[in-house]
Every structure is written in C-alpha cells, then in structure tokens.
Amino acid sequence: SADEAHAAFLKSGAFKAAGKGASEEGAIAVAFVTAQLGKPYEWAAEGPDSYDCSGLTSQAWAAAKRTIPRTSQEQWRQLPRVGLKDMRPG
C-alpha cells in the first residue's frame, strides 16, 4: 500500500544521506503531511478533507507556525531554492 511504502521510505534513512535531519519546524511539517496520507487530491483544496499540492504544503508549514505562500506559483517565486545535496525533511 502507499502507506506502507511511505513508512518504509521514512524508515530507510534516505534523508540522512544529506547529513542533516529535519529542523524542529520541518519535523512538524512532515508529521502533518504524513497524517494526511490517503486523503484525496482536489484542485484548490487546502484541507481538512482533501488537498492540492500547494494547499498541503502551505497547511503543513502553517502547522509548524510558518507562513508560506498559498499557490505553487507563489511558492516557486518567493521561496528559496534548495540544492539536492542540501535537502532534508520538511
């Protein structure tokens, strides 16, 4: 199932390859997203019963008390780019 695959990925330590774990806020955002697994995708939805991509990320960061733009276009324009070697959870 998708839940089992996701859990296996999180347990695999793949994120540790970058050398850093999640920040406290990042861990909260990841926990929020993980709790939404199985909910349907719906364009322009921002929860709690369904989400679109940017709705999910904006709500995840809101759970961590961080405000990010609502739409994917705004997120792309306003948020910093992170190189692959610098990625970590959250």
PDB file of N, CA, C and O in Angstrom, chain B, residues numbered from 101:
ATOM      1  N   SER B 101       0.837  -1.190   0.000  1.00  0.00           N
ATOM      2  CA  SER B 101       0.000   0.000   0.000  1.00  0.00           C
ATOM      3  C   SER B 101       0.878   1.249   0.000  1.00  0.00           C
ATOM      4  O   SER B 101       2.077   1.176   0.271  1.00  0.00           O
ATOM      5  N   ALA B 102       0.280   2.371  -0.301  1.00  0.00           N
ATOM      6  CA  ALA B 102       1.015   3.637  -0.294  1.00  0.00           C
ATOM      7  C   ALA B 102       1.506   3.978   1.108  1.00  0.00           C
ATOM      8  O   ALA B 102       2.613   4.490   1.272  1.00  0.00           O
ATOM      9  N   ASP B 103       0.686   3.695   2.118  1.00  0.00           N
ATOM     10  CA  ASP B 103       1.090   3.977   3.498  1.00  0.00           C
ATOM     11  C   ASP B 103       2.318   3.170   3.893  1.00  0.00           C
ATOM     12  O   ASP B 103       3.240   3.694   4.519  1.00  0.00           O
ATOM     13  N   GLU B 104       2.326   1.897   3.527  1.00  0.00           N
ATOM     14  CA  GLU B 104       3.463   1.039   3.862  1.00  0.00           C
ATOM     15  C   GLU B 104       4.720   1.486   3.132  1.00  0.00           C
ATOM     16  O   GLU B 104       5.808   1.506   3.708  1.00  0.00           O
ATOM     17  N   ALA B 105       4.566   1.845   1.851  1.00  0.00           N
ATOM     18  CA  ALA B 105       5.719   2.305   1.070  1.00  0.00           C
ATOM     19  C   ALA B 105       6.278   3.593   1.651  1.00  0.00           C
ATOM     20  O   ALA B 105       7.494   3.763   1.741  1.00  0.00           O
ATOM     21  N   HIS B 106       5.397   4.495   2.043  1.00  0.00           N
ATOM     22  CA  HIS B 106       5.844   5.763   2.618  1.00  0.00           C
ATOM     23  C   HIS B 106       6.560   5.528   3.950  1.00  0.00           C
ATOM     24  O   HIS B 106       7.620   6.101   4.203  1.00  0.00           O
ATOM     25  N   ALA B 107       5.978   4.690   4.786  1.00  0.00           N
ATOM     26  CA  ALA B 107       6.599   4.400   6.080  1.00  0.00           C
ATOM     27  C   ALA B 107       7.973   3.768   5.890  1.00  0.00           C
ATOM     28  O   ALA B 107       8.918   4.097   6.607  1.00  0.00           O
ATOM     29  N   ALA B 108       8.082   2.857   4.922  1.00  0.00           N
ATOM     30  CA  ALA B 108       9.371   2.219   4.650  1.00  0.00           C
ATOM     31  C   ALA B 108      10.394   3.243   4.176  1.00  0.00           C
ATOM     32  O   ALA B 108      11.561   3.184   4.564  1.00  0.00           O
ATOM     33  N   PHE B 109       9.964   4.175   3.342  1.00  0.00           N
ATOM     34  CA  PHE B 109      10.873   5.218   2.871  1.00  0.00           C
ATOM     35  C   PHE B 109      11.362   6.076   4.028  1.00  0.00           C
ATOM     36  O   PHE B 109      12.556   6.358   4.128  1.00  0.00           O
ATOM     37  N   LEU B 110      10.457   6.492   4.901  1.00  0.00           N
ATOM     38  CA  LEU B 110      10.855   7.329   6.030  1.00  0.00           C
ATOM     39  C   LEU B 110      11.821   6.593   6.956  1.00  0.00           C
ATOM     40  O   LEU B 110      12.735   7.203   7.512  1.00  0.00           O
ATOM     41  N   LYS B 111      11.622   5.283   7.122  1.00  0.00           N
ATOM     42  CA  LYS B 111      12.495   4.493   7.987  1.00  0.00           C
ATOM     43  C   LYS B 111      13.824   4.151   7.327  1.00  0.00           C
ATOM     44  O   LYS B 111      14.764   3.742   8.008  1.00  0.00           O
ATOM     45  N   SER B 112      13.914   4.312   6.019  1.00  0.00           N
ATOM     46  CA  SER B 112      15.109   3.897   5.281  1.00  0.00           C
ATOM     47  C   SER B 112      16.343   4.723   5.591  1.00  0.00           C
ATOM     48  O   SER B 112      17.466   4.279   5.356  1.00  0.00           O
ATOM     49  N   GLY B 113      16.140   5.920   6.116  1.00  0.00           N
ATOM     50  CA  GLY B 113      17.275   6.794   6.375  1.00  0.00           C
ATOM     51  C   GLY B 113      17.734   7.553   5.153  1.00  0.00           C
ATOM     52  O   GLY B 113      18.812   8.147   5.175  1.00  0.00           O
ATOM     53  N   ALA B 114      16.952   7.557   4.083  1.00  0.00           N
ATOM     54  CA  ALA B 114      17.354   8.224   2.841  1.00  0.00           C
ATOM     55  C   ALA B 114      17.668   9.698   3.063  1.00  0.00           C
ATOM     56  O   ALA B 114      18.583  10.232   2.437  1.00  0.00           O
ATOM     57  N   PHE B 115      16.934  10.356   3.933  1.00  0.00           N
ATOM     58  CA  PHE B 115      17.185  11.769   4.189  1.00  0.00           C
ATOM     59  C   PHE B 115      18.503  11.981   4.927  1.00  0.00           C
ATOM     60  O   PHE B 115      19.124  13.035   4.793  1.00  0.00           O
ATOM     61  N   LYS B 116      18.928  11.003   5.692  1.00  0.00           N
ATOM     62  CA  LYS B 116      20.164  11.149   6.448  1.00  0.00           C
ATOM     63  C   LYS B 116      21.380  11.198   5.538  1.00  0.00           C
ATOM     64  O   LYS B 116      22.454  11.623   5.964  1.00  0.00           O
ATOM     65  N   ALA B 117      21.228  10.772   4.302  1.00  0.00           N
ATOM     66  CA  ALA B 117      22.344  10.816   3.364  1.00  0.00           C
ATOM     67  C   ALA B 117      22.826  12.243   3.154  1.00  0.00           C
ATOM     68  O   ALA B 117      23.994  12.459   2.830  1.00  0.00           O
ATOM     69  N   ALA B 118      21.962  13.202   3.329  1.00  0.00           N
ATOM     70  CA  ALA B 118      22.339  14.609   3.172  1.00  0.00           C
ATOM     71  C   ALA B 118      23.115  15.114   4.380  1.00  0.00           C
ATOM     72  O   ALA B 118      23.683  16.205   4.340  1.00  0.00           O
ATOM     73  N   GLY B 119      23.143  14.336   5.444  1.00  0.00           N
ATOM     74  CA  GLY B 119      23.937  14.698   6.609  1.00  0.00           C
ATOM     75  C   GLY B 119      23.194  15.481   7.675  1.00  0.00           C
ATOM     76  O   GLY B 119      23.752  15.740   8.741  1.00  0.00           O
ATOM     77  N   LYS B 120      21.973  15.858   7.424  1.00  0.00           N
ATOM     78  CA  LYS B 120      21.216  16.627   8.401  1.00  0.00           C
ATOM     79  C   LYS B 120      19.800  16.086   8.490  1.00  0.00           C
ATOM     80  O   LYS B 120      19.225  15.644   7.496  1.00  0.00           O
ATOM     81  N   GLY B 121      19.252  16.127   9.685  1.00  0.00           N
ATOM     82  CA  GLY B 121      17.861  15.769   9.852  1.00  0.00           C
ATOM     83  C   GLY B 121      16.986  16.998   9.692  1.00  0.00           C
ATOM     84  O   GLY B 121      17.462  18.081   9.352  1.00  0.00           O
ATOM     85  N   ALA B 122      15.727  16.815   9.938  1.00  0.00           N
ATOM     86  CA  ALA B 122      14.783  17.924   9.830  1.00  0.00           C
ATOM     87  C   ALA B 122      14.989  18.909  10.971  1.00  0.00           C
ATOM     88  O   ALA B 122      15.397  18.536  12.070  1.00  0.00           O
ATOM     89  N   SER B 123      14.701  20.166  10.689  1.00  0.00           N
ATOM     90  CA  SER B 123      14.617  21.153  11.764  1.00  0.00           C
ATOM     91  C   SER B 123      13.378  20.817  12.591  1.00  0.00           C
ATOM     92  O   SER B 123      12.569  19.982  12.185  1.00  0.00           O
ATOM     93  N   GLU B 124      13.230  21.451  13.727  1.00  0.00           N
ATOM     94  CA  GLU B 124      12.034  21.217  14.541  1.00  0.00           C
ATOM     95  C   GLU B 124      10.777  21.552  13.740  1.00  0.00           C
ATOM     96  O   GLU B 124       9.807  20.795  13.757  1.00  0.00           O
ATOM     97  N   GLU B 125      10.795  22.682  13.043  1.00  0.00           N
ATOM     98  CA  GLU B 125       9.639  23.067  12.230  1.00  0.00           C
ATOM     99  C   GLU B 125       9.441  22.090  11.077  1.00  0.00           C
ATOM    100  O   GLU B 125       8.308  21.727  10.761  1.00  0.00           O
ATOM    101  N   GLY B 126      10.529  21.665  10.448  1.00  0.00           N
ATOM    102  CA  GLY B 126      10.436  20.705   9.349  1.00  0.00           C
ATOM    103  C   GLY B 126       9.829  19.393   9.797  1.00  0.00           C
ATOM    104  O   GLY B 126       9.033  18.796   9.072  1.00  0.00           O
ATOM    105  N   ALA B 127      10.194  18.935  10.986  1.00  0.00           N
ATOM    106  CA  ALA B 127       9.632  17.689  11.513  1.00  0.00           C
ATOM    107  C   ALA B 127       8.126  17.824  11.731  1.00  0.00           C
ATOM    108  O   ALA B 127       7.376  16.880  11.484  1.00  0.00           O
ATOM    109  N   ILE B 128       7.688  18.982  12.189  1.00  0.00           N
ATOM    110  CA  ILE B 128       6.250  19.217  12.372  1.00  0.00           C
ATOM    111  C   ILE B 128       5.544  19.199  11.023  1.00  0.00           C
ATOM    112  O   ILE B 128       4.480  18.596  10.888  1.00  0.00           O
ATOM    113  N   ALA B 129       6.128  19.856  10.023  1.00  0.00           N
ATOM    114  CA  ALA B 129       5.528  19.880   8.684  1.00  0.00           C
ATOM    115  C   ALA B 129       5.439  18.474   8.105  1.00  0.00           C
ATOM    116  O   ALA B 129       4.416  18.106   7.528  1.00  0.00           O
ATOM    117  N   VAL B 130       6.502  17.684   8.252  1.00  0.00           N
ATOM    118  CA  VAL B 130       6.499  16.308   7.742  1.00  0.00           C
ATOM    119  C   VAL B 130       5.450  15.477   8.471  1.00  0.00           C
ATOM    120  O   VAL B 130       4.742  14.694   7.839  1.00  0.00           O
ATOM    121  N   ALA B 131       5.337  15.631   9.779  1.00  0.00           N
ATOM    122  CA  ALA B 131       4.329  14.889  10.542  1.00  0.00           C
ATOM    123  C   ALA B 131       2.922  15.263  10.085  1.00  0.00           C
ATOM    124  O   ALA B 131       2.051  14.399   9.983  1.00  0.00           O
ATOM    125  N   PHE B 132       2.698  16.544   9.812  1.00  0.00           N
ATOM    126  CA  PHE B 132       1.387  16.979   9.324  1.00  0.00           C
ATOM    127  C   PHE B 132       1.069  16.306   7.994  1.00  0.00           C
ATOM    128  O   PHE B 132      -0.017  15.754   7.812  1.00  0.00           O
ATOM    129  N   VAL B 133       2.021  16.356   7.066  1.00  0.00           N
ATOM    130  CA  VAL B 133       1.800  15.768   5.740  1.00  0.00           C
ATOM    131  C   VAL B 133       1.555  14.268   5.858  1.00  0.00           C
ATOM    132  O   VAL B 133       0.647  13.736   5.218  1.00  0.00           O
ATOM    133  N   THR B 134       2.351  13.590   6.665  1.00  0.00           N
ATOM    134  CA  THR B 134       2.200  12.147   6.830  1.00  0.00           C
ATOM    135  C   THR B 134       0.809  11.804   7.364  1.00  0.00           C
ATOM    136  O   THR B 134       0.226  10.792   6.973  1.00  0.00           O
ATOM    137  N   ALA B 135       0.283  12.632   8.247  1.00  0.00           N
ATOM    138  CA  ALA B 135      -1.054  12.397   8.801  1.00  0.00           C
ATOM    139  C   ALA B 135      -2.154  12.567   7.756  1.00  0.00           C
ATOM    140  O   ALA B 135      -3.280  12.120   7.974  1.00  0.00           O
ATOM    141  N   GLN B 136      -1.848  13.203   6.631  1.00  0.00           N
ATOM    142  CA  GLN B 136      -2.854  13.424   5.585  1.00  0.00           C
ATOM    143  C   GLN B 136      -2.853  12.315   4.529  1.00  0.00           C
ATOM    144  O   GLN B 136      -3.690  12.323   3.626  1.00  0.00           O
ATOM    145  N   LEU B 137      -1.926  11.366   4.635  1.00  0.00           N
ATOM    146  CA  LEU B 137      -1.861  10.286   3.642  1.00  0.00           C
ATOM    147  C   LEU B 137      -3.216   9.605   3.500  1.00  0.00           C
ATOM    148  O   LEU B 137      -3.890   9.323   4.490  1.00  0.00           O
ATOM    149  N   GLY B 138      -3.599   9.349   2.269  1.00  0.00           N
ATOM    150  CA  GLY B 138      -4.865   8.688   1.981  1.00  0.00           C
ATOM    151  C   GLY B 138      -6.001   9.647   1.677  1.00  0.00           C
ATOM    152  O   GLY B 138      -7.049   9.224   1.190  1.00  0.00           O
ATOM    153  N   LYS B 139      -5.813  10.929   1.955  1.00  0.00           N
ATOM    154  CA  LYS B 139      -6.853  11.907   1.629  1.00  0.00           C
ATOM    155  C   LYS B 139      -6.767  12.236   0.143  1.00  0.00           C
ATOM    156  O   LYS B 139      -5.677  12.229  -0.427  1.00  0.00           O
ATOM    157  N   PRO B 140      -7.895  12.523  -0.485  1.00  0.00           N
ATOM    158  CA  PRO B 140      -7.889  12.744  -1.934  1.00  0.00           C
ATOM    159  C   PRO B 140      -7.294  14.088  -2.347  1.00  0.00           C
ATOM    160  O   PRO B 140      -7.315  15.066  -1.601  1.00  0.00           O
ATOM    161  N   TYR B 141      -6.763  14.090  -3.568  1.00  0.00           N
ATOM    162  CA  TYR B 141      -6.322  15.325  -4.212  1.00  0.00           C
ATOM    163  C   TYR B 141      -7.559  16.028  -4.753  1.00  0.00           C
ATOM    164  O   TYR B 141      -8.430  15.393  -5.346  1.00  0.00           O
ATOM    165  N   GLU B 142      -7.634  17.327  -4.549  1.00  0.00           N
ATOM    166  CA  GLU B 142      -8.701  18.131  -5.137  1.00  0.00           C
ATOM    167  C   GLU B 142      -8.126  19.499  -5.464  1.00  0.00           C
ATOM    168  O   GLU B 142      -7.587  20.176  -4.589  1.00  0.00           O
ATOM    169  N   TRP B 143      -8.239  19.903  -6.713  1.00  0.00           N
ATOM    170  CA  TRP B 143      -7.689  21.180  -7.151  1.00  0.00           C
ATOM    171  C   TRP B 143      -8.196  22.307  -6.263  1.00  0.00           C
ATOM    172  O   TRP B 143      -9.394  22.400  -5.995  1.00  0.00           O
ATOM    173  N   ALA B 144      -7.297  23.151  -5.814  1.00  0.00           N
ATOM    174  CA  ALA B 144      -7.567  24.336  -4.997  1.00  0.00           C
ATOM    175  C   ALA B 144      -7.984  24.025  -3.559  1.00  0.00           C
ATOM    176  O   ALA B 144      -8.382  24.930  -2.826  1.00  0.00           O
ATOM    177  N   ALA B 145      -7.898  22.758  -3.146  1.00  0.00           N
ATOM    178  CA  ALA B 145      -8.298  22.397  -1.783  1.00  0.00           C
ATOM    179  C   ALA B 145      -7.139  22.594  -0.812  1.00  0.00           C
ATOM    180  O   ALA B 145      -5.981  22.336  -1.143  1.00  0.00           O
ATOM    181  N   GLU B 146      -7.470  23.054   0.384  1.00  0.00           N
ATOM    182  CA  GLU B 146      -6.449  23.216   1.415  1.00  0.00           C
ATOM    183  C   GLU B 146      -6.891  22.612   2.739  1.00  0.00           C
ATOM    184  O   GLU B 146      -6.588  23.136   3.811  1.00  0.00           O
ATOM    185  N   GLY B 147      -7.620  21.485   2.643  1.00  0.00           N
ATOM    186  CA  GLY B 147      -7.970  20.699   3.813  1.00  0.00           C
ATOM    187  C   GLY B 147      -9.295  21.099   4.428  1.00  0.00           C
ATOM    188  O   GLY B 147      -9.930  22.051   3.976  1.00  0.00           O
ATOM    189  N   PRO B 148      -9.709  20.397   5.434  1.00  0.00           N
ATOM    190  CA  PRO B 148      -9.011  19.259   6.022  1.00  0.00           C
ATOM    191  C   PRO B 148      -9.331  17.912   5.378  1.00  0.00           C
ATOM    192  O   PRO B 148      -8.679  16.914   5.689  1.00  0.00           O
ATOM    193  N   ASP B 149     -10.323  17.865   4.485  1.00  0.00           N
ATOM    194  CA  ASP B 149     -10.727  16.574   3.913  1.00  0.00           C
ATOM    195  C   ASP B 149     -10.002  16.218   2.628  1.00  0.00           C
ATOM    196  O   ASP B 149      -9.911  15.040   2.281  1.00  0.00           O
ATOM    197  N   SER B 150      -9.482  17.210   1.912  1.00  0.00           N
ATOM    198  CA  SER B 150      -8.733  16.986   0.674  1.00  0.00           C
ATOM    199  C   SER B 150      -7.773  18.157   0.489  1.00  0.00           C
ATOM    200  O   SER B 150      -7.936  19.221   1.086  1.00  0.00           O
ATOM    201  N   TYR B 151      -6.773  17.932  -0.352  1.00  0.00           N
ATOM    202  CA  TYR B 151      -5.735  18.946  -0.578  1.00  0.00           C
ATOM    203  C   TYR B 151      -5.311  18.940  -2.030  1.00  0.00           C
ATOM    204  O   TYR B 151      -5.438  17.929  -2.721  1.00  0.00           O
ATOM    205  N   ASP B 152      -4.804  20.084  -2.495  1.00  0.00           N
ATOM    206  CA  ASP B 152      -3.987  20.074  -3.701  1.00  0.00           C
ATOM    207  C   ASP B 152      -2.544  20.210  -3.221  1.00  0.00           C
ATOM    208  O   ASP B 152      -2.299  20.346  -2.022  1.00  0.00           O
ATOM    209  N   CYS B 153      -1.600  20.176  -4.141  1.00  0.00           N
ATOM    210  CA  CYS B 153      -0.179  20.142  -3.744  1.00  0.00           C
ATOM    211  C   CYS B 153       0.216  21.334  -2.886  1.00  0.00           C
ATOM    212  O   CYS B 153       0.765  21.169  -1.797  1.00  0.00           O
ATOM    213  N   SER B 154      -0.065  22.537  -3.380  1.00  0.00           N
ATOM    214  CA  SER B 154       0.352  23.727  -2.641  1.00  0.00           C
ATOM    215  C   SER B 154      -0.513  23.960  -1.405  1.00  0.00           C
ATOM    216  O   SER B 154      -0.056  24.555  -0.430  1.00  0.00           O
ATOM    217  N   GLY B 155      -1.744  23.498  -1.442  1.00  0.00           N
ATOM    218  CA  GLY B 155      -2.588  23.584  -0.253  1.00  0.00           C
ATOM    219  C   GLY B 155      -2.031  22.725   0.870  1.00  0.00           C
ATOM    220  O   GLY B 155      -2.057  23.116   2.037  1.00  0.00           O
ATOM    221  N   LEU B 156      -1.525  21.544   0.505  1.00  0.00           N
ATOM    222  CA  LEU B 156      -0.932  20.653   1.503  1.00  0.00           C
ATOM    223  C   LEU B 156       0.346  21.260   2.081  1.00  0.00           C
ATOM    224  O   LEU B 156       0.536  21.257   3.298  1.00  0.00           O
ATOM    225  N   THR B 157       1.217  21.778   1.223  1.00  0.00           N
ATOM    226  CA  THR B 157       2.464  22.344   1.747  1.00  0.00           C
ATOM    227  C   THR B 157       2.202  23.590   2.589  1.00  0.00           C
ATOM    228  O   THR B 157       2.847  23.784   3.620  1.00  0.00           O
ATOM    229  N   SER B 158       1.271  24.430   2.166  1.00  0.00           N
ATOM    230  CA  SER B 158       1.006  25.639   2.956  1.00  0.00           C
ATOM    231  C   SER B 158       0.392  25.287   4.309  1.00  0.00           C
ATOM    232  O   SER B 158       0.708  25.927   5.313  1.00  0.00           O
ATOM    233  N   GLN B 159      -0.475  24.288   4.351  1.00  0.00           N
ATOM    234  CA  GLN B 159      -1.068  23.882   5.622  1.00  0.00           C
ATOM    235  C   GLN B 159      -0.057  23.164   6.513  1.00  0.00           C
ATOM    236  O   GLN B 159      -0.094  23.300   7.736  1.00  0.00           O
ATOM    237  N   ALA B 160       0.845  22.401   5.898  1.00  0.00           N
ATOM    238  CA  ALA B 160       1.884  21.722   6.679  1.00  0.00           C
ATOM    239  C   ALA B 160       2.770  22.737   7.387  1.00  0.00           C
ATOM    240  O   ALA B 160       3.082  22.581   8.567  1.00  0.00           O
ATOM    241  N   TRP B 161       3.172  23.773   6.665  1.00  0.00           N
ATOM    242  CA  TRP B 161       4.012  24.796   7.284  1.00  0.00           C
ATOM    243  C   TRP B 161       3.220  25.647   8.262  1.00  0.00           C
ATOM    244  O   TRP B 161       3.784  26.134   9.242  1.00  0.00           O
ATOM    245  N   ALA B 162       1.933  25.837   8.022  1.00  0.00           N
ATOM    246  CA  ALA B 162       1.102  26.558   8.996  1.00  0.00           C
ATOM    247  C   ALA B 162       1.053  25.790  10.318  1.00  0.00           C
ATOM    248  O   ALA B 162       1.056  26.393  11.392  1.00  0.00           O
ATOM    249  N   ALA B 163       1.008  24.457  10.234  1.00  0.00           N
ATOM    250  CA  ALA B 163       1.020  23.635  11.448  1.00  0.00           C
ATOM    251  C   ALA B 163       2.307  23.846  12.239  1.00  0.00           C
ATOM    252  O   ALA B 163       2.331  23.704  13.462  1.00  0.00           O
ATOM    253  N   ALA B 164       3.382  24.188  11.517  1.00  0.00           N
ATOM    254  CA  ALA B 164       4.678  24.446  12.153  1.00  0.00           C
ATOM    255  C   ALA B 164       4.860  25.929  12.488  1.00  0.00           C
ATOM    256  O   ALA B 164       5.963  26.369  12.812  1.00  0.00           O
ATOM    257  N   LYS B 165       3.772  26.688  12.406  1.00  0.00           N
ATOM    258  CA  LYS B 165       3.787  28.129  12.712  1.00  0.00           C
ATOM    259  C   LYS B 165       4.671  28.923  11.753  1.00  0.00           C
ATOM    260  O   LYS B 165       5.280  29.922  12.139  1.00  0.00           O
ATOM    261  N   ARG B 166       4.735  28.470  10.500  1.00  0.00           N
ATOM    262  CA  ARG B 166       5.472  29.188   9.453  1.00  0.00           C
ATOM    263  C   ARG B 166       4.494  29.479   8.330  1.00  0.00           C
ATOM    264  O   ARG B 166       3.760  28.589   7.900  1.00  0.00           O
ATOM    265  N   THR B 167       4.475  30.689   7.860  1.00  0.00           N
ATOM    266  CA  THR B 167       3.598  31.063   6.760  1.00  0.00           C
ATOM    267  C   THR B 167       4.378  30.999   5.461  1.00  0.00           C
ATOM    268  O   THR B 167       5.445  31.601   5.335  1.00  0.00           O
ATOM    269  N   ILE B 168       3.837  30.262   4.489  1.00  0.00           N
ATOM    270  CA  ILE B 168       4.400  30.258   3.146  1.00  0.00           C
ATOM    271  C   ILE B 168       3.264  30.610   2.189  1.00  0.00           C
ATOM    272  O   ILE B 168       2.095  30.494   2.557  1.00  0.00           O
ATOM    273  N   PRO B 169       3.583  31.032   0.981  1.00  0.00           N
ATOM    274  CA  PRO B 169       2.532  31.385   0.024  1.00  0.00           C
ATOM    275  C   PRO B 169       1.578  30.217  -0.230  1.00  0.00           C
ATOM    276  O   PRO B 169       1.951  29.055  -0.068  1.00  0.00           O
ATOM    277  N   ARG B 170       0.360  30.530  -0.624  1.00  0.00           N
ATOM    278  CA  ARG B 170      -0.669  29.516  -0.820  1.00  0.00           C
ATOM    279  C   ARG B 170      -0.527  28.764  -2.142  1.00  0.00           C
ATOM    280  O   ARG B 170      -0.684  27.543  -2.157  1.00  0.00           O
ATOM    281  N   THR B 171      -0.239  29.436  -3.236  1.00  0.00           N
ATOM    282  CA  THR B 171      -0.240  28.743  -4.529  1.00  0.00           C
ATOM    283  C   THR B 171       1.159  28.279  -4.916  1.00  0.00           C
ATOM    284  O   THR B 171       2.160  28.818  -4.444  1.00  0.00           O
ATOM    285  N   SER B 172       1.209  27.276  -5.779  1.00  0.00           N
ATOM    286  CA  SER B 172       2.510  26.760  -6.222  1.00  0.00           C
ATOM    287  C   SER B 172       3.299  27.824  -6.970  1.00  0.00           C
ATOM    288  O   SER B 172       4.524  27.878  -6.862  1.00  0.00           O
ATOM    289  N   GLN B 173       2.609  28.668  -7.726  1.00  0.00           N
ATOM    290  CA  GLN B 173       3.301  29.734  -8.443  1.00  0.00           C
ATOM    291  C   GLN B 173       3.969  30.702  -7.460  1.00  0.00           C
ATOM    292  O   GLN B 173       5.123  31.087  -7.645  1.00  0.00           O
ATOM    293  N   GLU B 174       3.239  31.087  -6.424  1.00  0.00           N
ATOM    294  CA  GLU B 174       3.805  31.987  -5.416  1.00  0.00           C
ATOM    295  C   GLU B 174       4.933  31.307  -4.648  1.00  0.00           C
ATOM    296  O   GLU B 174       5.953  31.929  -4.349  1.00  0.00           O
ATOM    297  N   GLN B 175       4.746  30.029  -4.331  1.00  0.00           N
ATOM    298  CA  GLN B 175       5.799  29.294  -3.635  1.00  0.00           C
ATOM    299  C   GLN B 175       7.062  29.257  -4.492  1.00  0.00           C
ATOM    300  O   GLN B 175       8.159  29.478  -3.978  1.00  0.00           O
ATOM    301  N   TRP B 176       6.929  28.984  -5.781  1.00  0.00           N
ATOM    302  CA  TRP B 176       8.077  28.932  -6.680  1.00  0.00           C
ATOM    303  C   TRP B 176       8.796  30.282  -6.739  1.00  0.00           C
ATOM    304  O   TRP B 176      10.025  30.341  -6.687  1.00  0.00           O
ATOM    305  N   ARG B 177       8.029  31.355  -6.847  1.00  0.00           N
ATOM    306  CA  ARG B 177       8.633  32.689  -6.956  1.00  0.00           C
ATOM    307  C   ARG B 177       9.262  33.174  -5.651  1.00  0.00           C
ATOM    308  O   ARG B 177      10.309  33.821  -5.670  1.00  0.00           O
ATOM    309  N   GLN B 178       8.633  32.866  -4.527  1.00  0.00           N
ATOM    310  CA  GLN B 178       9.034  33.508  -3.275  1.00  0.00           C
ATOM    311  C   GLN B 178       9.927  32.680  -2.353  1.00  0.00           C
ATOM    312  O   GLN B 178      10.657  33.242  -1.536  1.00  0.00           O
ATOM    313  N   LEU B 179       9.881  31.367  -2.470  1.00  0.00           N
ATOM    314  CA  LEU B 179      10.657  30.542  -1.540  1.00  0.00           C
ATOM    315  C   LEU B 179      12.045  30.246  -2.096  1.00  0.00           C
ATOM    316  O   LEU B 179      12.224  30.191  -3.313  1.00  0.00           O
ATOM    317  N   PRO B 180      13.023  30.057  -1.223  1.00  0.00           N
ATOM    318  CA  PRO B 180      14.388  29.805  -1.698  1.00  0.00           C
ATOM    319  C   PRO B 180      14.518  28.432  -2.357  1.00  0.00           C
ATOM    320  O   PRO B 180      13.803  27.491  -2.012  1.00  0.00           O
ATOM    321  N   ARG B 181      15.434  28.341  -3.300  1.00  0.00           N
ATOM    322  CA  ARG B 181      15.753  27.062  -3.943  1.00  0.00           C
ATOM    323  C   ARG B 181      16.742  26.322  -3.041  1.00  0.00           C
ATOM    324  O   ARG B 181      17.630  26.934  -2.447  1.00  0.00           O
ATOM    325  N   VAL B 182      16.582  25.023  -2.946  1.00  0.00           N
ATOM    326  CA  VAL B 182      17.472  24.204  -2.128  1.00  0.00           C
ATOM    327  C   VAL B 182      18.119  23.176  -3.036  1.00  0.00           C
ATOM    328  O   VAL B 182      17.420  22.437  -3.731  1.00  0.00           O
ATOM    329  N   GLY B 183      19.427  23.117  -3.042  1.00  0.00           N
ATOM    330  CA  GLY B 183      20.146  22.146  -3.853  1.00  0.00           C
ATOM    331  C   GLY B 183      19.916  20.729  -3.348  1.00  0.00           C
ATOM    332  O   GLY B 183      19.642  20.528  -2.165  1.00  0.00           O
ATOM    333  N   LEU B 184      20.026  19.749  -4.233  1.00  0.00           N
ATOM    334  CA  LEU B 184      19.795  18.358  -3.854  1.00  0.00           C
ATOM    335  C   LEU B 184      20.660  17.938  -2.675  1.00  0.00           C
ATOM    336  O   LEU B 184      20.180  17.248  -1.775  1.00  0.00           O
ATOM    337  N   LYS B 185      21.913  18.338  -2.664  1.00  0.00           N
ATOM    338  CA  LYS B 185      22.802  17.917  -1.579  1.00  0.00           C
ATOM    339  C   LYS B 185      22.441  18.571  -0.249  1.00  0.00           C
ATOM    340  O   LYS B 185      22.884  18.114   0.805  1.00  0.00           O
ATOM    341  N   ASP B 186      21.649  19.625  -0.289  1.00  0.00           N
ATOM    342  CA  ASP B 186      21.257  20.329   0.932  1.00  0.00           C
ATOM    343  C   ASP B 186      19.845  20.003   1.396  1.00  0.00           C
ATOM    344  O   ASP B 186      19.396  20.542   2.407  1.00  0.00           O
ATOM    345  N   MET B 187      19.133  19.132   0.683  1.00  0.00           N
ATOM    346  CA  MET B 187      17.760  18.808   1.063  1.00  0.00           C
ATOM    347  C   MET B 187      17.727  17.996   2.345  1.00  0.00           C
ATOM    348  O   MET B 187      18.625  17.206   2.636  1.00  0.00           O
ATOM    349  N   ARG B 188      16.661  18.218   3.100  1.00  0.00           N
ATOM    350  CA  ARG B 188      16.387  17.444   4.297  1.00  0.00           C
ATOM    351  C   ARG B 188      14.884  17.455   4.518  1.00  0.00           C
ATOM    352  O   ARG B 188      14.185  18.245   3.884  1.00  0.00           O
ATOM    353  N   PRO B 189      14.365  16.610   5.390  1.00  0.00           N
ATOM    354  CA  PRO B 189      12.915  16.553   5.581  1.00  0.00           C
ATOM    355  C   PRO B 189      12.337  17.917   5.931  1.00  0.00           C
ATOM    356  O   PRO B 189      12.938  18.700   6.666  1.00  0.00           O
ATOM    357  N   GLY B 190      11.150  18.178   5.383  1.00  0.00           N
ATOM    358  CA  GLY B 190      10.485  19.440   5.675  1.00  0.00           C
ATOM    359  C   GLY B 190      10.930  20.510   4.735  1.00  0.00           C
ATOM    360  O   GLY B 190      10.471  21.648   4.833  1.00  0.00           O
TER     361      GLY B 190
END
